[in-house]
Amino acid sequence: AIFDRNFINSALEESALPKLTNKFYDTLEIAKIFTPHLKSHSLSKLCEHFQVENRDEHRAEGDAKATGEVFLKLTEFICNNFEIGTIYKIAEIAELALLQSHLHKYLSILHNFLTKTALKPKKKKIKQDFFPLKNFISNRKKEETASNKYSENEILKMFEKGGQIAENFENYEYRQGQIDMTAWVTEAYKEGKTLLIEAGTGIGKSLSYLIPSIFFSKFAKQRIIISTNTKNLQEQLFYKDIPAIQNVTNLTFSAALLKGRNNYLCLRKWNDIISDVAGYLSPYEVKFFLNLIIWAENTNTGDIEENHSFNPSKSSLWKKIASDGNYCYGRKCPFYDKCYVIKIRRQAEKSNLVVVNHSLLLSDAVSENSVLGNYSHLVIDEAHNLPQTAAIHFGFSINLFDLLSIAKKILTKGEFQYGIANNIRIAVVKSTIPEEKKQLLRNKLDNFNEPIENLEKISVEFFKNINQIVIENGSYGKLRFKNLSIFNSSKNLLEEINYYISTIFKLTNSIYQELLNISSNIFPFYDQNISDLEGLLNQIDELQIKLQHTFSPDFENYAFWLETRDKEFNENSLPHCSIVCAPIEVNQNLYDFLWSRLETTILTSATIAIRDEFKFYKSLSGLDKLEEDKLMEYIASSPFNYHKQMQILIPDFLPNPQDTFFSSQAISLLKEIVLVHNRGTLVLFTSYKDLGIAFNALSDSTSEQNTTLLAQGKTGMRTSILDAFRKDENSVLLGTRSFWEGVDVPGKSLEILILYRLPFLVPTEPLVEAYTDKLRKEGKNAFLYYILPISLLHFKQGFGRLIRNKTDKGVVVILDSRIFKKDYGKYFIKVMPVEPIKISSNLELTDYITGWFEK
């Protein structure tokens, strides 16, 4: 509404007409507050949800009418589904928020209406379960006995004709590769070995490791940890694949979906804030807080991923209410029995399967299994992503908000003061300790003021300085440093930061020691204050260790760089800049923390072998450090007939991508393919810059042809644009790196796949640059040893998007002619499922695509 209102007012001003000054309500704002369970809040999705027909979609008049109807349906939905008290509470909080709309007025009208009609007879409200998904599922029987056998024949029978999976799974197809993979996974569990297995596209690898894992868990009475690359894949496995097994087989087992602690709401923090919103939050934060209220009152899991109205990464608010290990009261917490983290961890301890993501797996490994506990059996799906993710988790980062959060935790000043220092000060007043002791504690608490104030001011100045450096000198928001001269201009600030952090640590420890000598019986909220101080000491200690590593760096084994989210420097805003450190190689870390400790490990992906060998991946991941008889290797072939299902075309007439004319000619050809053939098309880019150019070039022509154009970062979130792409068989989707994998679009919605450039690594990426430097020092060819193999694996991932089942048919067009013109092109050809065809003109390309689909 704000954008539309400003747009209209701008047009009125140009026409010398008075601007709109009337009150307005924002339908999007209201929908986000009251329907956080909806995956998308776009007008089209709200129309679909509230059954509003919009025949003139994307036309001003049609969209305006549809918005009005959605507003009425939304108002009716609120009145029918929420209690008067809830609406009143949200109205009160809305009055504190930094909003341009008149939300508070709207909610007050609703509240008054419901109050006046409260006594009138009406249908009883049926409480809806807006968030029905659970993070623990079980169909185990109470008196179930453990399995006394682990039989390969029994497992494989499930996949054969007459077996439970073969007979009951929807659209099940017999695939030899799936049978083979199941047999290898079964054998790995039996022998207690590590299995490295490439599962070609279409094999159905999740069933191939899930079924043997369930059987083995029941037999060995041990949990199996299953790790996937992302939270999206984690949820697909837990909410789709695992329930399907329970529904169509007689296997009885339990499974838990477990994420990192900071994904869950802390009930103690939530209740503190909801009881004093003005005291804890700024008006800007209250704006985002409104989108959490309905979710917090209805969630079963406390997992913020359920809430599609709130993005934790776009607001510092989430840190104020998320679970935090440093500040967890444990059993002393008044909400311990209801704690979302405690509940799911207890369930995970007794589950057969525990589904996690690579980030949690690795952070747990580094913290000595503090989350997952001891386990001996691990399945890693999408294993090709593990080394890259490991580099992040075996390193660290420091940003401005790490420093500010320490200061804010101790004391936050506003309309009301709050924080650890204020809590202890209140407890001192209420305590019955001697007056002399009270004065001593007051003095120590007063001593916090100066170092906190200075730390905040100097930290902002320091990070503004380095933010400006990376913006002016970095590449894609990153700037690697190989010595500490980059901090020369900020040396004094850095010394002061270290001094004030050290001072705050000493003060905190001094107060902590004083409280330890006081009886808990005479000091109110003693346990909570002790826990808060311990958490603060741990947080400061962790920060000091990071600072020590950063400013006494090991440049030989670690890469260091500055990184920013800011596009341009702004003196008046806080910088989103970080100092980042990551190991150049992770092979030894992975061996030490995982492979050497486990009895059985299954690592699988569609892309971990290059020319039928695992040598590169084993070296990268540390698996080559295992004894030879501990490691099993196998490649399970895809069931697809690529020669009948896929054609690969390479326009050899396009210039080299480094040529200044490449962009204009490639975009022109891309435009022609899209408009002439009018089929479901996915275009994969290696940079947002290229994607943006293509989006601008295609926008008008696709609109004129009534072709839906979808683009990552332009037309919606990943999930919503993928849903739209699947539903519209003639749409065009533009995506970058994250769309090269994990995209499953079978059928006519994806018939043409265009790879804009070969997916080479960005040479200025700090970790890439550091690793290539290391290889050159060792006398190795960095391109052949590292850059090319990684690119080949990415390339294979891109190809995997096109053919998803045996009835799919499509064309791959590669706009990068280097495949035929460079020596390394032969390696890309070798990993292609079919031989590519060299195209010499636009007309020939059109003929080949048309002819292929007419066959």
URQUIKA-V619047 format. One line per field, one symbol per residue. phi: phi as a letter, one per 20 degrees, with the letter a starting at -180 (. if undefined). psi: psi as a letter, one per 30 degrees, with the letter a starting at -180 (. if undefined). burial: I if it has 24 or more other C-alpha atoms within 12 Angstrom, else O. Layout:
BEGIN
phi->???
psi->???
burial->???
END
This chain:
BEGIN
phi->.fffffffffffffeldfffcffbddffgffffdcffffbdfgffffffeldecfdfmdgffffffffffgffffffffedcfgfffffffffffeeeceedggfgffffffffffdfeffbfffefeefcffddbcbcfegdfeffdbcdfffffgfeegnfffgedfflfcfcffffffgfffgffffemceddcedggnfnffffdfffffgffffelcfdedddfcfffgffffedfffffffdcefdacbcdccfgfedfeffffffffebfffecfgfffgfggfdfffffcfedmefffeedcdgfdbfggffcefbgfdeemfeffdgfdgffffffffffdefccecdgffgfffffellfdemfbcccddelffefgfffgfeedabccgffffffffffbddafcebpffffffffffefdfggfffffffffffffgffffffffffffffffffffffececlmcbfcdbeffegfdgfffffgffffffffffffffgffffedfffdcglgffffffffffffffffffffffffdcfdffdcecbebcefebfcfecffdcceccbffcdgfffffecgfedeccddcaebcdclmcdgfffffenffeffgfeddcbdeffeeeffedccdccffeffggeffefgffffffgffffffelcgcdddddbffffffffffegfffffelefddbgmdcqfgfffffffffdfdeccdbdgfefbmdccfnffcdcdddfcfeffffeggffffffgffffemdefffecgfgfffffffffgfffedbfdfbacdddedffgeddffgfffffeffcffdeddbgfffffffffffef
psi->eeeeeeeeeeeeefghlklkglklkjeeeeeeefhffkfkgleeeeeeeghkkjfhkgkeeeeeeeeeeeeeeeeeeeeffkleeeeeeeeeeefflikflheeeeeeeeeeeeeegefkklkkkjjkjfifklgkkkgkkehklkkgljkeeeeeffflkfleeeefkkhkkkjeeeeeeeeeeeeeeefhlkkjkkjlkfehfeeffeeeeeeeeeefhllkkkkleleeeeeeeefdeeeeeeeflgkkllkkjkllegfkkjeeeeeeeffieeefkleeeeeeeeffeeeeffkffgjfffjgfkjefgkfeeffflkjefgkfbffkfgeffkeeeeeeeeefglekjjaleeeeeeeeeghhfefaklfkkkjlhfffeeeeeeefgallklefeeeeeeeeekkkbekklleeeeeeeeeeflglkeeeeeeeeeeeefeeeeeeeeeeeeeeefeefeeeeefflkhgkjkkflgffgefgeeeeeeeeeeeeeeeeeeeeeeeeefgkkffgjkheeeeeeeeeeeeeeeeeeeeeeeeegilifefkkklkkkfkelkjfglkkiklkkkkkekgeeeeeefdeffkekkjkllfifkjhgkgeeeeeefgffflkeffkkkkjjkkfkiefffkkkkjjffklkffkffeeeeeeeeeeeeeeefhljkkkklfkfeeeeeeeeefeeeeeeghkkkkkkgeglleeefeeeeefjfglkkklaeffflgjjilaffjfkkkjelkilljffkeeeeeeeeeeefggljeeefeeeeeeeeeeeeeeffejflffkklkkkjgjffefflefefeeeffkflklkkkfleeeeeeeeeeeff.
burial->IOOOOOOOOOOOOOOOOOOOOOOOIIIIIIIIIIIIIIIIIIIIIIIOOIOIOIOOOOOOOOIOOIIIIIIOIIIOOIIOIIIIOIIIIIIIIIIIIOIIIIIIIIIIOIIOOIOOOOOOOOOOOOOOOIIOIIIIIIOOOOOOOOOOOIOIOOIIOIIIOOOIIIOOIOOIIIIIIIIIIIIIIIIIIIOIIIIIIIIIIIIIIIIIIIIIIIIIIIOOIIIIIIIIIIIIIIIOIIIOIIIIIIOOIOIIIIIIIIIIIIIIIIIIIIOOIIOOIIOIIIIOIIIIIIIIIIIIIIIIIIIIIIIIIIOIOOOIIIIIIIIIIIIIIIOOOOOOOOIIIIIIIOIIIIIIIIIIIIIIIIIIIIOOOOIIOOIIIIIIIIIIIIIIIIIIIIIIIIIIIIIIIIIIIIIIOOOOOIIIIIIIIOIIOOIOIOOOOIOOIIOIIIIIIOIIIIIIOIIIIIIIIIIIIIIOOIOIIIIIIIOOOIIOOIOOIIOOIIOIIIIIIIIIIIIIOIIOOIOOOOIIIIIIIIIIIIIIIOIIIOIIOIIOIIIOIOIOIIIIIIIIIIOIIOOOOIIIIIIIIIIIIIIIIIIOIIIIIIIIIIIIIIIIIIOOOIOIIIIIIIIIIIOOOIIIIIIIIIIIOIOOIIIIIIIIIIIIIOOOOIIOIIIOIIIOIIIOIIIIIIIIIIIOOIIIOIIOIIIOIIOOOOIIIIIIOOIIOIIIIIOIIIOIIIIIIIIIIIIIIIIIIIIIIIIIIIIIIIIIIOIOIIIIIIIIIIOOOOOOOIOOIIIIIIIIIIIIIIIIIIIIIIOIIIIIIIIIIIIIOOOOOOIIIOIIIOOIIIIOOIOOIIOIIOOIOOO
END
